């Protein structure tokens, strides 16, 4: 995968389409989609290539947005490009578990209507039902899929629109491969929280709801705790995203926390280097200059925790393909689902060997 090539291809498509054919409702959607917000947690590694040519082309796109309203909603297609596992250059180094943080829940209970939507969304994820998941959102709703589908990146930044059912189904396929399951622990709404994304704005009173959720990847034998944040407008869901809370919850239902998953990676690299070369996908260990501020913001005032969390929310080194769609996974679960059965078997061997 060549980051500059795909960026250039997207810009060429954008410039060729022009803006005079863009319907007004498309322009409105773009203006919502490109809103700047400090809570947009992650950046694509398309920006890793720091050439002057790229920045000039970015300036051209910005000029089109400012003058003409742009045609950025026209998608650029990416053919399937299933990559083999990368070869790690060094054995992973385990990091001591960060101190768990409180769930940061708001002070007020959630209304019945909104809580019903949240439960339906979690049920749809657990059932791997793409249509039911889409139905829990407003038509213009978006979500954070734990990585970037490159087809939707130029149009919608880091958030994935639920209107693109094919990409929602591809995301569900990733979840199925890893046996993903979520369980709500607690939810509260936060009347003082800022509406950062605005999808569905004007369709009811805005409200942010935060939920502490146990997230389990059964194929990886791993469980962590996340904060799931929902932006509502009335009872309609406009945006759903996540943050990491506890990477190693003590009362988990599965044998591994995140430290345990990284211990398996280290064991695999030491005992089965050929398999490690196929399965593992290196995480970014140091922030690029353009992402340093975002990197540190993952744990303000706690650089050690920020250094622990940020690589898990930043794109891993290598992309892969799922159902014909190119995908850049975050470091949290960076492995190609094509190897899911083999990875699950390897983890089971590891658990037997270390007697967990």
Beta strands, then each sheet from edge to edge (+ up, - down):
strand 1: 137-143
strand 2: 147-149
strand 3: 160-161
strand 4: 180-190
strand 5: 206-217
strand 6: 222-233
strand 7: 236-246
strand 8: 320-322
strand 9: 325-329
sheet 1: 3+ 1- 7- 6+ 5- 4+
sheet 2: 2+ 9- 8+
end
